[in-house]
């Protein structure tokens, strides 16, 4: 799965034909995004002329084989997606929307993983913890 990483308020062009690694989406992917608009928070993104701009929304949106990762805009760190991803993970842990990893592996190279991978790793970690407690609990 290919991942496009954006920072909040960054525009994503809509083009007719895209190649692998290009920071853009196709018209078909834009239509798929339009279909899920009701499931996202109001004004999560706005449409422009052949572009889309994400505002007031951070997270992952899957568009078939393409995944769009929107990271928070943090003053002074806009050029480093890894630092923005790490800050978002810390915010989610602080807001208790994401559990901190146990053991000595906390925050080791999390900024190098895609955000969806971090969520999957967190789910697997929580599932493992529940299984280790046993069936009785």
Secondary structure, 3 states (H helix, E strand, C coil): CEEEEEECCCEEEEECCCCCCCCEEEHHHHHHHHHCHHHCCCCCEEEECCEEEECCCCEEEEECCEEEEEECCCCCCCCCHHHHHHHHHHHHHHCCCCCCCCHHHCCCCHHHCCHHHHHHHHHHHHHHHHHHHCCCC
